[in-house]
């Protein structure tokens, strides 16, 4: 097993996740099997109870693990399926060690950060790195490890020490470190001091970078690269310039142009690769080049109004954004997202801030399509319902994800069925259960919040006589699909017949055929919703089908997309 660690200095949010994913992709283009691990130095067990406005999106895996959003990047770029154990947190490690101490596994010894915590981290990495993550079912050959946070922070100290020891445990030929640093531009001059200081701090902790990836708004000058190489004690070929490009999908090609793999394969003593693996890798690289080049040549724009409640931090909807990007690239369109805070569409905002209200509605009315993503809590719900009503009445393409499906059902129940004041019991626990459009799922914990929702991958079966469904056609006419879930509320079974009689069809149900998982409005250009989160399984080269339908319908080319022969869906897990 070869290990490549990606760390960061100077500031957080510098792009370690994209660089780690891109590095992994380049190894895949060589025909190697790649896996990824993300280390998060916070005390939480997982990301499930963290606010999207503070931490960004909570990503959900097949096994129901609620993890850091960077694992979504790894899956999307590398086309792999990770597990909850691929996300290491301080909380997980300390809980693991404390449990062993309580069981007497340390034989009366004093349990300390070194060696017990650091050994636990190293053991965890070695164990998880061997888990098969792709369709070959074989053990990976390369493990990309991203160390979250910034080197030098007190929270990450045990992990830095563990990695320092780890390089000797696995051998120097099996360990490489890429450090991502910032090169700011001040008054037109590229400054190298922050990078020099970051590398000095890293070396003082016992880690020496094999490559330095320099993030900069503009291309690095030769003099800057030489200066960083000289004062950071690395050769010029070990300094990688990562400047701003058209999209993050260009980053792997940018790294390849700088011969990153030539150095890493030599450093890691990667031997001869079988020809069939090389051919497979070359095919992947060709597809990636074609995708990025065709996107660069796209000029027509498709505009999607994202009506959400966490729009002040775009990372709250990272998988949604990426799914829209994947679909727009497949449709050969430039994507424009209009960010609409749902509460701005409400009457209260009209009274308090008329210009803000009109601006929000202008974005909704001018958009080619409307998307209402997932979320929790009552804030902004009336604005989402208003957006769904507008889409339904004006034949504007609409996709509701999780909460967005529930919003569409509430809107239908209120404005078509005439059930005045109906809503979700999440927003009003005192609602009459007989007339509430959305109710609490009876099989989930209503008190404990962490990891108690309907989580992970589950089957959704299309009901009979739904061949007309655009959503089913997007899935290649499959009888069932497997998608990832994250919710604790569901459509009220008592209202199903009434809602369907009014025109909104429940075209997909869960394994027991009692829980409603998909909706579609027959005769509408595209009005669909999914109780699951299709964005979690969207890949760069294989877009999520519901998102592809929204973008295609919004671009006016849905029929063309449905006529293609590349919509095959395996319908298996």
Phi, psi and omega in degrees: 000133176253136183243132175239116181261134177245117179242171182221151179224174178076294179220160175275169179066032186271350178111025180297322182298316179293320180292321178296316179296319181293321177296316177299320179297319180296324175294324178293326179290348173271357179092014182264153177272128190236142172229170183219147175228137176246129176256122177244120186277019177271162186280345178302146175294317177209186185270004189297327184255010183270143181293133176300332181284345178257316188252347187090191185297145168264119182267141182245135182258174180304320183278008179087003178295130176262111194229178179295148184297339180294334177294333174295319176301315181299313182296319183293317182285318191262354181054052179236167179239110184267173179239169180300332181285350175282355174248108181263129175237161176302319179301317179296314183295312182295322177298319180297314182291318180296321178297319178295322179295319179294330179276358179080020184288343182263009171054044174081002180286158173285120183276125185228166177300314174245118017256355194289314179292314182295323176293321179298321178297313181296318178298319181298313180300311182297321181292312185287328182299337183273353183289126176298136184232358180237183187286355177283335183073010183260159179294136179297160179253334180234134175240119176267123180246118176260123176268110182290165181077197182240131179302131184111338176294144182296329182295327185268358185304314180298326180287322177297316178295320178298319180289327176299316178290325186297326182298331178273331178297315185268345180099141186296335179283350183246014185221129175224146181238125174249122180253126181263127183224163182260134172244095181286157176248114182245118181052041176083359182251133178279120186263128182256351183302316179302320179292318178301317181293321180296318180291324177298316178297319181296315180295325180294340179267001175096012179243130179246121182290138174275331176219147176242117178263114186261114177274129181209150179296328183235168179299140180287138176284154180302319181297324179293316179298316180295323180293317178296318179300316183293310187276348177253004173063045174224160178283159180302328180288349178266000177257116182254127180266120180241088180268170180296133180233178184303321178204164180295341181288349176274346185299315178303321180290326177296318179292321180295321180300331181268014173059039180299318184292329180300317180289314185293321180294328176288316181298320183269006179047051177283123185279201183291135181256134180305147185298321181295326176291320177298319180296319179296318179294320179295323178296319177297316180297320179298316179298318182294316178299316181298318181297312183290322181290320179293326178293321179296332181270359180281135181238331178289144185247143171240132185249124179243127174273114177266106184263099185226186183238002177235032189289350179287342174234104187300331180295346176298336182238036188301313181294326177296315179300313182296321178297319177296320178296314179302317183290320180293325177293321178294328180271002180057049178230149171279131183268133172234119179258125173263115183276115183241113174290119190301327180294339178289345180270000187268160182298328179299320178292325178301323180283318186279325184209087187299319182294321178295320178297312181293323179297317180297316180290330176298316178299317181295314185288332182271350183286153176281334180207162183234134178236128173244108184274187181285171180170174181227153176092167188272344183298131174079003185295318182297327176292321177296318179297320178296321179294319178296320178297317179299315180296318181294316186283336185249014177056038177266131179307135184222137171229125176249127181248121178058260175302325180298324174295314181298324178298315180298322179291317178298316180298317179296316181295322181286307194265346177250313178281336179081023177276094188295132175078003179293150182199207176255146178290349173293322183271332179217092182297345183270004179297149174292123184297340181285334183242357177292132181288328182230133184233165177292136176293131185290345187254020178239156180289127181265359182247304180282129188264325186288115174068026184251001179280178169284109190235153173086192188275135179217159179275141171236122183261133173287137178283167182293156175060041177242024179299337179288340188297126175295323181296318179293322178296323178297329176275017176072023180075019182298154176277333180209153177231157177242119182222165183267141185243157171198086180200160176231010176234157181214164177295137181296116181301335183289343183254001187304309184299317180296317181295317180294323179297334181275356173121338181272117187262138173266099190268349180220139181230165181283186184302326182273354181062028177243339182255131183278126187244336180221143173233156174202138179264111183293136179090350178274154179305313174187103179225097188227161176209150177229134176287333176277176181251092182295340181295337183290340181249006179289138179239157182303316183263003180212084186296154173299134186293315177300320179291322177299320178297317179298311183294317181296317179295320180293330178273355180077023183233024183299318181297323178295319180294319180293336181278350181290164179255015182252024180259022179297133178236124186295329179063038180212163179222000000 
